[in-house]
Amino acid sequence: MAESATPEVRRRSSRRSGSRAARRGELFPFPELAHLHHRWRQALEEDPNPPDLAQRATAYHAARAAFEDEHGQIVSEYWCWNVPSAVALTEKPRRKVDSWFRKPFPAFHRASDWATKDHPDVAKQMHRCDELAIKASALLSGVRRVICLRLVMSSAAHLLSFVDERDGPRKPAENVVADTENVVADEKRALDKAQAYLRTAANGQAQIVYFLSMALAAVAIGALALLGSSWMSVPGVDKDDLWASVAAGAFGAVVSVVQRINSGQFALTYDVGRPYVVFLGALRPVLGAAFGLVLYLAVVSGLLDVFEVPTDDQTKELFFFIVIAFLAGFNERWAQDTLTSLGQGSGRTDPAAQTPPPGGGGGGGSPPSTPEATE
């Protein structure tokens, strides 16, 4: 109603003045914008033709223009009628360089302490909206961030509209006492779903980063093994068997992680920062290569005589060590148990007890032995 009453020329003039204010460094925080909006709407409520309506409208639109210049266009908003409170979602456009393949950067803004000061249950859920919005902005990217912030915005607007109607003078006295518990419970369930979506999306993005760093580390180890088999050798040791065991152990670790991701049993601590996830991903094939190498050396040196090496055929011997090293990287717990037997005696153990359990990655159904942490 008030928007249509404001001339288009005045809105453009207010936006230009707001842009000039932003360039001068006169930035408007969201609570101040909510206050100016409330003053503007209040003038319409108190008097059909208030003398200072144009001044209040100009001040609000100028502040809004300056706010949007800083934070991006307001794409979703709710403004209270009775108190200077509001929630809004802005989208700041990306630079032209990456605007073709990256979504605008959304942000959640809230100024609701005036509306919720007498409603602690609602205030608690509003603060939870803040928490989810902060996590979504820090952990998610692209469409996942947009979806999560839209869910947060929807719950925040619903909660704010509820307390705004409760405190409004228009409601009849018999309707003032509203079903607060049911409304809060409904929005709590909605925020629970938003939080579950946040966890799933953040874990999925962390898995992508983890896998990419793991794949790069595995490729680097493979290249090192290829160079080693061509240029480096250890006296008394078949260099092909040695370096093939290193590469097979790294590859086994990669396949183990892929298998666990595909089965939905791979969860990461996603809120520790991308560098730490990259570090853990790169560490995984290194551990697999180390297990494959140590197991190969233990078998060749005779410390571990669980397996019968086919020494009569060089090709079979190579394939044998590739398989053993792959299993060591694929199932680290089996490799640990096998190598631990060296410190318990002569290294002779029951071969049946050393057979890797089915379903392997990380020791079958056992907890993962690698540093990635589950939530």
C-alpha positions as a LaTeX table, in Angstrom:
\begin{tabular}{lrrr}
\hline
Residue & $x$ (\AA) & $y$ (\AA) & $z$ (\AA) \\
\hline
Met1 & 0.00 & 0.00 & 0.00 \\
Ala2 & 2.68 & 2.49 & 1.02 \\
Glu3 & 5.00 & 1.40 & $-1.77$ \\
Ser4 & 2.42 & 2.24 & $-4.46$ \\
Ala5 & 1.79 & 5.64 & $-2.84$ \\
Thr6 & 5.45 & 6.60 & $-3.25$ \\
Pro7 & 6.21 & 8.05 & $-6.71$ \\
Glu8 & 8.71 & 6.20 & $-8.85$ \\
Val9 & 10.79 & 9.32 & $-9.26$ \\
Arg10 & 11.10 & 9.65 & $-5.49$ \\
Arg11 & 12.23 & 6.03 & $-5.15$ \\
Arg12 & 14.92 & 6.51 & $-7.77$ \\
Ser13 & 16.03 & 9.71 & $-6.09$ \\
Ser14 & 16.17 & 7.93 & $-2.72$ \\
Arg15 & 18.23 & 5.10 & $-4.20$ \\
Arg16 & 20.68 & 7.58 & $-5.71$ \\
Ser17 & 20.99 & 9.40 & $-2.40$ \\
Gly18 & 21.45 & 6.08 & $-0.63$ \\
Ser19 & 24.22 & 5.15 & $-3.05$ \\
Arg20 & 25.91 & 8.47 & $-2.42$ \\
Ala21 & 25.63 & 7.88 & 1.33 \\
Ala22 & 27.19 & 4.44 & 0.96 \\
Arg23 & 30.07 & 5.87 & $-1.05$ \\
Arg24 & 30.63 & 8.43 & 1.70 \\
Gly25 & 30.89 & 5.59 & 4.19 \\
Glu26 & 27.47 & 6.24 & 5.80 \\
Leu27 & 26.44 & 2.60 & 6.14 \\
Phe28 & 23.12 & 1.61 & 7.68 \\
Pro29 & 22.96 & $-1.45$ & 9.97 \\
Phe30 & 19.84 & $-3.57$ & 9.67 \\
Pro31 & 18.35 & $-2.57$ & 13.08 \\
Glu32 & 18.45 & 1.08 & 12.01 \\
Leu33 & 16.77 & 0.17 & 8.74 \\
Ala34 & 14.04 & $-1.66$ & 10.68 \\
His35 & 13.57 & 1.41 & 12.88 \\
Leu36 & 13.20 & 3.75 & 9.87 \\
His37 & 10.73 & 1.36 & 8.26 \\
His38 & 8.66 & 1.28 & 11.47 \\
Arg39 & 8.59 & 5.09 & 11.65 \\
Trp40 & 7.39 & 5.24 & 8.06 \\
Arg41 & 4.62 & 2.66 & 8.61 \\
Gln42 & 3.70 & 4.26 & 11.94 \\
Ala43 & 3.05 & 7.57 & 10.21 \\
Leu44 & 0.58 & 5.85 & 7.90 \\
Glu45 & $-1.18$ & 4.21 & 10.84 \\
Glu46 & $-1.55$ & 7.36 & 12.93 \\
Asp47 & $-2.69$ & 9.79 & 10.25 \\
Pro48 & $-4.02$ & 9.13 & 6.71 \\
Asn49 & $-2.16$ & 12.24 & 5.51 \\
Pro50 & 0.80 & 12.75 & 7.86 \\
Pro51 & 2.74 & 15.95 & 7.18 \\
Asp52 & 6.14 & 14.25 & 7.35 \\
Leu53 & 5.24 & 11.10 & 5.36 \\
Ala54 & 7.42 & 12.09 & 2.41 \\
Gln55 & 10.36 & 12.79 & 4.70 \\
Arg56 & 10.03 & 9.46 & 6.48 \\
Ala57 & 9.60 & 7.56 & 3.22 \\
Thr58 & 12.65 & 9.26 & 1.71 \\
Ala59 & 14.75 & 8.48 & 4.79 \\
Tyr60 & 13.71 & 4.82 & 4.72 \\
His61 & 14.31 & 4.33 & 0.98 \\
Ala62 & 17.68 & 6.08 & 1.17 \\
Ala63 & 18.71 & 3.85 & 4.07 \\
Arg64 & 17.46 & 0.78 & 2.23 \\
Ala65 & 19.42 & 1.73 & $-0.88$ \\
Ala66 & 22.60 & 2.19 & 1.16 \\
Phe67 & 21.98 & $-1.13$ & 2.94 \\
Glu68 & 21.46 & $-2.95$ & $-0.36$ \\
Asp69 & 24.60 & $-1.38$ & $-1.82$ \\
Glu70 & 26.55 & $-2.94$ & 1.01 \\
His71 & 24.81 & $-6.31$ & 1.46 \\
Gly72 & 23.01 & $-6.94$ & $-1.83$ \\
Gln73 & 19.39 & $-6.82$ & $-2.90$ \\
Ile74 & 16.73 & $-7.76$ & $-0.35$ \\
Val75 & 15.02 & $-10.79$ & $-1.89$ \\
Ser76 & 12.87 & $-11.87$ & 1.07 \\
Glu77 & 11.67 & $-9.74$ & 3.98 \\
Tyr78 & 9.21 & $-9.43$ & 6.81 \\
Trp79 & 8.61 & $-6.13$ & 8.64 \\
Cys80 & 6.62 & $-5.97$ & 11.86 \\
Trp81 & 3.65 & $-3.60$ & 12.05 \\
Asn82 & 3.69 & $-2.89$ & 15.77 \\
Val83 & 7.37 & $-2.84$ & 16.77 \\
Pro84 & 10.60 & $-1.87$ & 14.94 \\
Ser85 & 11.61 & $-5.45$ & 14.13 \\
Ala86 & 12.26 & $-7.31$ & 10.90 \\
Val87 & 14.04 & $-10.19$ & 9.20 \\
Ala88 & 15.43 & $-10.13$ & 5.68 \\
Leu89 & 17.44 & $-12.19$ & 3.23 \\
Thr90 & 19.82 & $-10.45$ & 0.86 \\
Glu91 & 21.69 & $-11.72$ & $-2.17$ \\
Lys92 & 24.91 & $-10.00$ & $-3.12$ \\
Pro93 & 25.87 & $-10.56$ & $-6.76$ \\
Arg94 & 29.20 & $-12.15$ & $-7.55$ \\
Arg95 & 31.88 & $-10.47$ & $-9.56$ \\
Lys96 & 31.41 & $-10.60$ & $-13.32$ \\
Val97 & 34.32 & $-13.01$ & $-13.61$ \\
Asp98 & 32.59 & $-15.85$ & $-11.77$ \\
Ser99 & 28.93 & $-14.80$ & $-12.05$ \\
Trp100 & 28.34 & $-17.38$ & $-14.78$ \\
Phe101 & 28.95 & $-20.42$ & $-12.62$ \\
Arg102 & 28.50 & $-19.20$ & $-9.02$ \\
Lys103 & 25.27 & $-18.27$ & $-7.28$ \\
Pro104 & 24.82 & $-14.85$ & $-5.62$ \\
Phe105 & 26.02 & $-14.74$ & $-2.03$ \\
Pro106 & 22.95 & $-14.80$ & 0.30 \\
Ala107 & 22.95 & $-13.45$ & 3.85 \\
Phe108 & 20.42 & $-13.50$ & 6.69 \\
His109 & 19.67 & $-10.33$ & 8.70 \\
Arg110 & 17.63 & $-10.08$ & 11.87 \\
Ala111 & 16.53 & $-7.29$ & 14.20 \\
Ser112 & 13.87 & $-8.75$ & 16.47 \\
Asp113 & 14.85 & $-8.10$ & 20.09 \\
Trp114 & 12.12 & $-5.47$ & 20.46 \\
Ala115 & 9.46 & $-7.96$ & 19.33 \\
Thr116 & 10.69 & $-10.99$ & 21.30 \\
Lys117 & 11.73 & $-9.39$ & 24.58 \\
Asp118 & 8.56 & $-10.67$ & 26.28 \\
His119 & 8.59 & $-14.02$ & 24.48 \\
Pro120 & 11.68 & $-15.99$ & 25.59 \\
Asp121 & 10.62 & $-19.20$ & 23.82 \\
Val122 & 10.31 & $-17.37$ & 20.50 \\
Ala123 & 13.56 & $-15.47$ & 21.14 \\
Lys124 & 15.36 & $-18.77$ & 21.66 \\
Gln125 & 14.24 & $-20.04$ & 18.27 \\
Met126 & 15.16 & $-16.73$ & 16.64 \\
His127 & 18.67 & $-17.03$ & 18.03 \\
Arg128 & 18.74 & $-20.56$ & 16.66 \\
Cys129 & 17.92 & $-19.09$ & 13.25 \\
Asp130 & 21.00 & $-16.89$ & 13.66 \\
Glu131 & 23.12 & $-19.93$ & 14.51 \\
Leu132 & 21.94 & $-21.92$ & 11.49 \\
Ala133 & 22.40 & $-18.92$ & 9.20 \\
Ile134 & 25.98 & $-18.41$ & 10.41 \\
Lys135 & 26.81 & $-22.09$ & 9.89 \\
Ala136 & 25.17 & $-22.14$ & 6.46 \\
Ser137 & 27.11 & $-19.06$ & 5.35 \\
Ala138 & 30.40 & $-20.47$ & 6.63 \\
Leu139 & 30.05 & $-24.13$ & 5.60 \\
Leu140 & 27.82 & $-24.27$ & 2.52 \\
Ser141 & 28.14 & $-22.88$ & $-0.96$ \\
Gly142 & 26.03 & $-22.56$ & $-4.05$ \\
Val143 & 22.46 & $-23.78$ & $-4.13$ \\
Arg144 & 22.82 & $-25.61$ & $-0.78$ \\
Arg145 & 23.50 & $-22.32$ & 1.00 \\
Val146 & 20.54 & $-20.66$ & $-0.71$ \\
Ile147 & 18.17 & $-23.50$ & 0.24 \\
Cys148 & 19.29 & $-23.58$ & 3.88 \\
Leu149 & 19.02 & $-19.79$ & 4.32 \\
Arg150 & 15.59 & $-19.81$ & 2.67 \\
Leu151 & 14.44 & $-22.40$ & 5.21 \\
Val152 & 15.85 & $-20.29$ & 8.05 \\
Met153 & 14.20 & $-17.16$ & 6.67 \\
Ser154 & 10.83 & $-18.90$ & 6.43 \\
Ser155 & 10.90 & $-19.99$ & 10.09 \\
Ala156 & 12.16 & $-16.61$ & 11.30 \\
Ala157 & 9.42 & $-14.73$ & 9.42 \\
His158 & 6.75 & $-17.05$ & 10.77 \\
Leu159 & 7.94 & $-16.63$ & 14.36 \\
Leu160 & 8.20 & $-12.86$ & 14.02 \\
Ser161 & 4.76 & $-12.55$ & 12.46 \\
Phe162 & 3.32 & $-14.56$ & 15.33 \\
Val163 & 4.67 & $-12.30$ & 18.08 \\
Asp164 & 3.82 & $-9.22$ & 16.01 \\
Glu165 & 0.17 & $-10.26$ & 15.81 \\
Arg166 & 0.07 & $-11.15$ & 19.50 \\
Asp167 & 1.26 & $-7.71$ & 20.54 \\
Gly168 & $-0.83$ & $-5.83$ & 18.01 \\
Pro169 & $-3.65$ & $-3.50$ & 19.08 \\
Arg170 & $-5.98$ & $-4.74$ & 16.36 \\
Lys171 & $-6.62$ & $-8.15$ & 17.84 \\
Pro172 & $-9.72$ & $-8.65$ & 19.98 \\
Ala173 & $-9.00$ & $-9.27$ & 23.64 \\
Glu174 & $-10.21$ & $-12.85$ & 23.52 \\
Asn175 & $-7.70$ & $-13.69$ & 20.77 \\
Val176 & $-4.62$ & $-12.17$ & 22.39 \\
Val177 & $-3.68$ & $-15.41$ & 24.15 \\
Ala178 & $-2.39$ & $-17.45$ & 21.22 \\
Asp179 & $-1.21$ & $-21.00$ & 20.97 \\
Thr180 & 2.44 & $-20.11$ & 21.63 \\
Glu181 & 3.58 & $-23.61$ & 22.49 \\
Asn182 & 2.21 & $-25.10$ & 19.29 \\
Val183 & 3.70 & $-22.37$ & 17.11 \\
Val184 & 7.10 & $-22.65$ & 18.77 \\
Ala185 & 6.99 & $-26.45$ & 18.55 \\
Asp186 & 6.11 & $-26.31$ & 14.84 \\
Glu187 & 8.96 & $-23.95$ & 14.06 \\
Lys188 & 11.33 & $-25.97$ & 16.22 \\
Arg189 & 10.56 & $-29.02$ & 14.08 \\
Ala190 & 11.06 & $-26.92$ & 10.94 \\
Leu191 & 14.44 & $-25.72$ & 12.23 \\
Asp192 & 15.35 & $-29.30$ & 13.13 \\
Lys193 & 14.76 & $-30.23$ & 9.50 \\
Ala194 & 16.82 & $-27.25$ & 8.36 \\
Gln195 & 19.63 & $-28.32$ & 10.69 \\
Ala196 & 19.48 & $-31.88$ & 9.36 \\
Tyr197 & 19.68 & $-30.53$ & 5.82 \\
Leu198 & 22.65 & $-28.37$ & 6.85 \\
Arg199 & 24.49 & $-31.37$ & 8.28 \\
Thr200 & 23.84 & $-33.53$ & 5.22 \\
Ala201 & 24.82 & $-30.79$ & 2.78 \\
Ala202 & 27.94 & $-29.78$ & 4.75 \\
Asn203 & 29.04 & $-33.40$ & 5.05 \\
Gly204 & 28.52 & $-33.89$ & 1.31 \\
Gln205 & 30.62 & $-30.85$ & 0.49 \\
Ala206 & 33.32 & $-31.96$ & 2.92 \\
Gln207 & 33.33 & $-35.39$ & 1.24 \\
Ile208 & 33.94 & $-33.75$ & $-2.13$ \\
Val209 & 36.91 & $-31.78$ & $-0.76$ \\
Tyr210 & 38.18 & $-34.88$ & 1.04 \\
Phe211 & 37.93 & $-37.05$ & $-2.07$ \\
Leu212 & 39.61 & $-34.51$ & $-4.35$ \\
Ser213 & 42.55 & $-34.07$ & $-1.99$ \\
Met214 & 42.76 & $-37.85$ & $-1.54$ \\
Ala215 & 42.70 & $-38.44$ & $-5.30$ \\
Leu216 & 45.44 & $-35.86$ & $-5.89$ \\
Ala217 & 47.60 & $-37.42$ & $-3.18$ \\
Ala218 & 47.03 & $-40.89$ & $-4.68$ \\
Val219 & 48.00 & $-39.63$ & $-8.15$ \\
Ala220 & 51.15 & $-38.08$ & $-6.67$ \\
Ile221 & 52.05 & $-41.36$ & $-4.95$ \\
Gly222 & 51.37 & $-43.25$ & $-8.18$ \\
Ala223 & 53.65 & $-40.89$ & $-10.10$ \\
Leu224 & 56.33 & $-41.30$ & $-7.43$ \\
Ala225 & 56.01 & $-45.09$ & $-7.66$ \\
Leu226 & 56.30 & $-44.94$ & $-11.45$ \\
Leu227 & 59.44 & $-42.83$ & $-11.22$ \\
Gly228 & 60.81 & $-45.04$ & $-8.47$ \\
Ser229 & 60.35 & $-48.20$ & $-10.49$ \\
Ser230 & 62.23 & $-46.57$ & $-13.36$ \\
Trp231 & 65.05 & $-44.78$ & $-11.54$ \\
Met232 & 65.30 & $-45.93$ & $-7.94$ \\
Ser233 & 66.15 & $-49.37$ & $-6.62$ \\
Val234 & 66.93 & $-51.01$ & $-3.29$ \\
Pro235 & 69.72 & $-53.62$ & $-3.21$ \\
Gly236 & 68.35 & $-57.14$ & $-2.85$ \\
Val237 & 64.74 & $-56.08$ & $-3.40$ \\
Asp238 & 62.71 & $-56.32$ & $-6.58$ \\
Lys239 & 61.95 & $-52.67$ & $-7.34$ \\
Asp240 & 58.81 & $-53.52$ & $-9.32$ \\
Asp241 & 57.32 & $-55.39$ & $-6.35$ \\
Leu242 & 58.37 & $-52.62$ & $-3.96$ \\
Trp243 & 56.89 & $-49.69$ & $-5.82$ \\
Ala244 & 53.84 & $-51.63$ & $-6.97$ \\
Ser245 & 53.06 & $-52.31$ & $-3.30$ \\
Val246 & 53.30 & $-48.59$ & $-2.52$ \\
Ala247 & 50.93 & $-47.64$ & $-5.36$ \\
Ala248 & 48.51 & $-50.51$ & $-4.62$ \\
Gly249 & 48.28 & $-49.51$ & $-0.94$ \\
Ala250 & 47.39 & $-45.92$ & $-1.88$ \\
Phe251 & 44.84 & $-47.11$ & $-4.45$ \\
Gly252 & 43.29 & $-49.49$ & $-1.90$ \\
Ala253 & 42.79 & $-46.59$ & 0.52 \\
Val254 & 40.99 & $-44.59$ & $-2.20$ \\
Val255 & 38.70 & $-47.49$ & $-3.08$ \\
Ser256 & 37.95 & $-48.01$ & 0.63 \\
Val257 & 36.75 & $-44.42$ & 1.01 \\
Val258 & 34.71 & $-44.56$ & $-2.20$ \\
Gln259 & 33.03 & $-47.75$ & $-0.99$ \\
Arg260 & 32.13 & $-46.18$ & 2.34 \\
Ile261 & 30.83 & $-42.97$ & 0.72 \\
Asn262 & 28.68 & $-45.03$ & $-1.64$ \\
Ser263 & 27.22 & $-46.98$ & 1.30 \\
Gly264 & 26.47 & $-43.77$ & 3.23 \\
Gln265 & 28.78 & $-44.70$ & 6.11 \\
Phe266 & 31.36 & $-41.96$ & 5.73 \\
Ala267 & 30.83 & $-38.90$ & 7.93 \\
Leu268 & 33.30 & $-36.07$ & 8.43 \\
Thr269 & 33.66 & $-33.32$ & 10.99 \\
Tyr270 & 32.79 & $-30.59$ & 8.51 \\
Asp271 & 33.08 & $-27.52$ & 10.78 \\
Val272 & 36.86 & $-27.69$ & 11.30 \\
Gly273 & 37.76 & $-25.78$ & 8.16 \\
Arg274 & 38.58 & $-26.81$ & 4.61 \\
Pro275 & 42.39 & $-27.00$ & 5.12 \\
Tyr276 & 41.99 & $-29.68$ & 7.79 \\
Val277 & 39.65 & $-31.71$ & 5.55 \\
Val278 & 42.21 & $-31.41$ & 2.73 \\
Phe279 & 44.92 & $-32.57$ & 5.12 \\
Leu280 & 42.92 & $-35.62$ & 6.20 \\
Gly281 & 42.08 & $-36.50$ & 2.60 \\
Ala282 & 45.71 & $-36.30$ & 1.50 \\
Leu283 & 46.78 & $-38.33$ & 4.53 \\
Arg284 & 44.55 & $-41.29$ & 3.70 \\
Pro285 & 46.45 & $-42.62$ & 0.63 \\
Val286 & 49.74 & $-41.90$ & 2.40 \\
Leu287 & 48.65 & $-44.24$ & 5.21 \\
Gly288 & 47.53 & $-46.84$ & 2.67 \\
Ala289 & 50.85 & $-46.65$ & 0.86 \\
Ala290 & 52.73 & $-46.93$ & 4.16 \\
Phe291 & 50.76 & $-50.04$ & 5.18 \\
Gly292 & 51.30 & $-51.61$ & 1.76 \\
Leu293 & 55.04 & $-50.92$ & 1.89 \\
Val294 & 55.55 & $-52.16$ & 5.45 \\
Leu295 & 53.51 & $-55.32$ & 4.81 \\
Tyr296 & 55.56 & $-56.01$ & 1.69 \\
Leu297 & 58.84 & $-55.56$ & 3.59 \\
Ala298 & 57.60 & $-57.77$ & 6.44 \\
Val299 & 56.75 & $-60.58$ & 4.01 \\
Val300 & 59.97 & $-60.28$ & 1.98 \\
Ser301 & 62.17 & $-60.14$ & 5.09 \\
Gly302 & 60.55 & $-63.26$ & 6.54 \\
Leu303 & 59.28 & $-61.49$ & 9.66 \\
Leu304 & 55.74 & $-62.31$ & 8.58 \\
Asp305 & 55.30 & $-65.81$ & 7.18 \\
Val306 & 51.53 & $-65.94$ & 7.13 \\
Phe307 & 51.46 & $-65.92$ & 3.32 \\
Glu308 & 53.09 & $-68.26$ & 0.86 \\
Val309 & 54.80 & $-66.13$ & $-1.78$ \\
Pro310 & 54.74 & $-67.66$ & $-5.33$ \\
Thr311 & 58.47 & $-67.21$ & $-5.98$ \\
Asp312 & 58.46 & $-69.61$ & $-8.94$ \\
Asp313 & 56.80 & $-67.07$ & $-11.22$ \\
Gln314 & 57.84 & $-63.40$ & $-11.22$ \\
Thr315 & 54.51 & $-62.21$ & $-12.66$ \\
Lys316 & 52.50 & $-64.11$ & $-10.04$ \\
Glu317 & 54.79 & $-62.74$ & $-7.34$ \\
Leu318 & 54.16 & $-59.19$ & $-8.55$ \\
Phe319 & 50.39 & $-59.72$ & $-8.60$ \\
Phe320 & 50.57 & $-61.34$ & $-5.17$ \\
Phe321 & 52.19 & $-58.28$ & $-3.59$ \\
Ile322 & 49.82 & $-55.94$ & $-5.41$ \\
Val323 & 46.82 & $-57.77$ & $-3.92$ \\
Ile324 & 48.32 & $-57.88$ & $-0.42$ \\
Ala325 & 49.24 & $-54.18$ & $-0.53$ \\
Phe326 & 45.78 & $-53.28$ & $-1.90$ \\
Leu327 & 44.13 & $-55.14$ & 0.98 \\
Ala328 & 46.41 & $-53.34$ & 3.44 \\
Gly329 & 45.28 & $-49.96$ & 2.11 \\
Phe330 & 41.65 & $-51.02$ & 1.72 \\
Asn331 & 41.33 & $-52.51$ & 5.21 \\
Glu332 & 43.71 & $-50.77$ & 7.57 \\
Arg333 & 42.49 & $-52.61$ & 10.63 \\
Trp334 & 43.37 & $-55.94$ & 9.04 \\
Ala335 & 46.81 & $-54.58$ & 8.15 \\
Gln336 & 47.31 & $-53.31$ & 11.70 \\
Asp337 & 46.28 & $-56.65$ & 13.21 \\
Thr338 & 48.57 & $-58.49$ & 10.82 \\
Leu339 & 51.58 & $-56.31$ & 11.61 \\
Thr340 & 50.79 & $-56.28$ & 15.33 \\
Ser341 & 51.27 & $-60.04$ & 15.36 \\
Leu342 & 54.97 & $-59.39$ & 14.73 \\
Gly343 & 55.32 & $-57.98$ & 18.22 \\
Gln344 & 53.50 & $-60.91$ & 19.83 \\
Gly345 & 55.85 & $-63.69$ & 18.87 \\
Ser346 & 57.43 & $-65.22$ & 15.85 \\
Gly347 & 55.00 & $-63.70$ & 13.42 \\
Arg348 & 53.25 & $-67.03$ & 12.83 \\
Thr349 & 49.51 & $-66.60$ & 13.16 \\
Asp350 & 46.47 & $-68.42$ & 11.99 \\
Pro351 & 45.91 & $-67.36$ & 8.39 \\
Ala352 & 42.14 & $-67.69$ & 8.85 \\
Ala353 & 42.27 & $-65.12$ & 11.64 \\
Gln354 & 44.07 & $-62.68$ & 9.34 \\
Thr355 & 41.53 & $-62.85$ & 6.53 \\
Pro356 & 40.04 & $-59.39$ & 6.06 \\
Pro357 & 36.37 & $-59.22$ & 6.99 \\
Pro358 & 33.89 & $-58.76$ & 4.15 \\
Gly359 & 32.85 & $-55.23$ & 3.32 \\
Gly360 & 36.27 & $-54.05$ & 4.29 \\
Gly361 & 36.74 & $-50.28$ & 4.19 \\
Gly362 & 38.26 & $-49.31$ & 7.49 \\
Gly363 & 37.79 & $-52.76$ & 9.01 \\
Gly364 & 34.30 & $-53.76$ & 7.93 \\
Gly365 & 31.78 & $-52.54$ & 10.46 \\
Ser366 & 34.40 & $-51.36$ & 12.92 \\
Pro367 & 35.09 & $-47.69$ & 13.66 \\
Pro368 & 37.41 & $-46.04$ & 11.15 \\
Ser369 & 41.07 & $-46.11$ & 12.05 \\
Thr370 & 41.90 & $-43.07$ & 9.99 \\
Pro371 & 41.93 & $-39.54$ & 11.43 \\
Glu372 & 38.67 & $-38.36$ & 9.87 \\
Ala373 & 36.21 & $-37.85$ & 12.68 \\
Thr374 & 32.58 & $-38.75$ & 12.69 \\
Glu375 & 30.01 & $-36.42$ & 14.09 \\
\hline
\end{tabular}
